[in-house]
Amino acid sequence: MTLKPLYSALALVGLVVPWWHNVAYFAGGGSILPDVFFRDAFANALTAAITLDVYLAALVFSIWVASDRALGRRRWWAVPATFLIGLAFALPAYLAWRADASRPAR
């Protein structure tokens, strides 16, 4: 039994749900300019905690991808995906890809 379908479904949810909110943020005047983005990301203790939690988890995931040499150089797509798309997408997408890539051919 493989977890690839579950990971793939979670990657899709991890793409759609956060980006639904990202689009709403940008439509409401939000920006990726550092002064605006970080002001909003650290607007209060709760958003600061969530922001730091996600960025620290993204850093740990990126270190894991960098050290996961079993699948060769093809693994590097996950690092930019983590920071450009989001950890909620990149982590389950990487696990789905890894589950498929590490399975022996029949």
Buried (B, 14 or more C-beta within 10 A) or exposed (E): EEEBEEBBEBBBEBBEEBBEEBEEBEEEEBEEEEEEBEEBBEEEEEEEEEBEEBBEBBEEBBEEBEEEEEEEEEBEBBBEBBEEBBBBBBBBBBBBBBBEEEEEEE
